[in-house]
Amino acid sequence: MPRLMQLALAAIAAAGCARLPAPADPTARVLFRDLEREVTVTATTGWSSDKLEIDGMVKSTLDS
């Protein structure tokens, strides 16, 4: 594979792994961080779509 193609693929892969910046508004930033934590914890526990789990996550997120 040509060197330029390898660099292009590496750049695309790196861009796909980038995190979104937190919102500038402090209130939105706190909510963004709370949602990010909820998704991270849920993802590490082997979550699959389940209405009861989704409802539980929404309630705990809104309580924060």
C-alpha positions, -999 to +999 in steps of 0.1 A: +000+000+000+014+034-009+028+055+019+002+083+013-027+059+015-013+046+048-011+081+062-046+089+050-060+058+067-041+066+099-055+101+099-091+089+094-087+063+122-073+090+146-101+114+138-127+086+145-112+081+180-113+118+189-135+130+217-161+157+212-153+189+231-174+197+261-200+225+255-189+261+265-220+267+287-213+255+323-248+240+327-246+221+295-210+210+302-221+194+335-250+175+318-226+165+290-202+150+316-230+132+335-243+116+303-207+107+293-202+089+326-235+071+324-227+058+289-192+048+299-203+029+330-232+012+311-209+002+282-184-014+305-210-036+322-220-053+290-252-033+284-277-043+258-308-024+249-334-030+275-363-006+282-360-010+320-322-002+319-328+028+296-355+042+318-332+037+349-303+055+331-326+084+321-338+089+356-304+088+372-291+112+345-319+137+350-315+135+388-280+149+384 
